[in-house]
Amino acid sequence: MTIVQLEYIVAVDTYRSFGTAAEKCFITQPTMSMQVQKLEEALGVILFDRSKQPVVPTEIGIEIIEQARIILKESYKIRELISDRKGEVEGELRIGIIPTMAPYLMPGVISSFMTKYPRVHLHIWEYTTEQIIHELKNGLLDCGILSTPVKDKSLQENPLFYECFVAYLSKSSILNSKKNLDPKDIDLNELWLLNEGHCMRNQILNICNKEKSAQIKPFQYNTDSVETLKRMVDMNKGVTLLPELSMADFSVKQLDRVRYFKSPQPSREISIVTHRNFLKKRLISILEQEIMATIPRRMHTKNKKEILEIY
């Protein structure tokens, strides 16, 4: 029985497919199947029911795979201890981040991180909150950057900063005459929103005191992109609500159509989220430092003032 074989059975259990597990482990499917079979022969038990699709672990397989996950976590701790003792910053960090945050935060963070820590391999995925939580629980991500709270006892949340929401108005919007807005000023029939499934959609409906299932304008445009929402407002009538960081590259004309809300300003909490028994503490701590270095100081959690958290 080897550490590598344990990694393989955990991968098969995670993806419920020998082919996908082999791909994620960067080996061929025959090699994956052979190594799992060798482990089964060494243990004298069958770990997976291959007659079912997707593949499922057997009753004894469930118990052995659970123990394999524990052993793998402990083995990774040994590597961390050695790396810390040598004063080296190296390894692999797998990060999940929500799409409404990624394009405005990660480019600057990645540039700085890779310059300072060239021996660290970053793997970054843009996922919805639901996907990030699932991947964290299955050990496929080391940490997630998302809007909190997620209210899951198996996860640990470390709040980093608060990001305000702003209104972005079309040229013809009657709201252009106002300096600051009240949430009740937003007409739902004029509002452009992200697809269902995005936490930011629910947050915006909460700001406007509307039900999550509320019917929006007769014409619907389904998008996962904040950038698309901006363009829809630029080229059509209406309004959308944007996270503050998305204004970084706005032109002067675009900034003229931004309106902040009256105090307390609606905001979302952004945190680094990990599994409660997470590893790679040093790498995640470094990531946190790099994030905070790119964020305006007024947004830091310790400077939380005059804002209203939206869930």
Secondary structure, DSSP 8 states (H G I E B T S, - for coil): --HHHHHHHHHHHHHT-HHHHHHHTTS-HHHHHHHHHHHHHHHTS--EETTSSS-EE-HHHHHHHHHHHHHHHHHHHHHHHHHHHHT---EEEEEEE-TTTHHHHHHHHHHHHHHH-TTEEEEEEE--HHHHHHHHHTTS-SEEEEEE----TTEEEEEEEEEEEEEEE-TT-GGGG-SSB-GGG--GGGEE---TT-HHHHHHHHHTT--TT----SS----S-HHHHHHHHHHSS-EEEEEGGGGTT--HHHHTTEE-B-SSEEEEEEEEEEETT---HHHHHHHHHHHHHHS-GGGBGGG--SEEE--
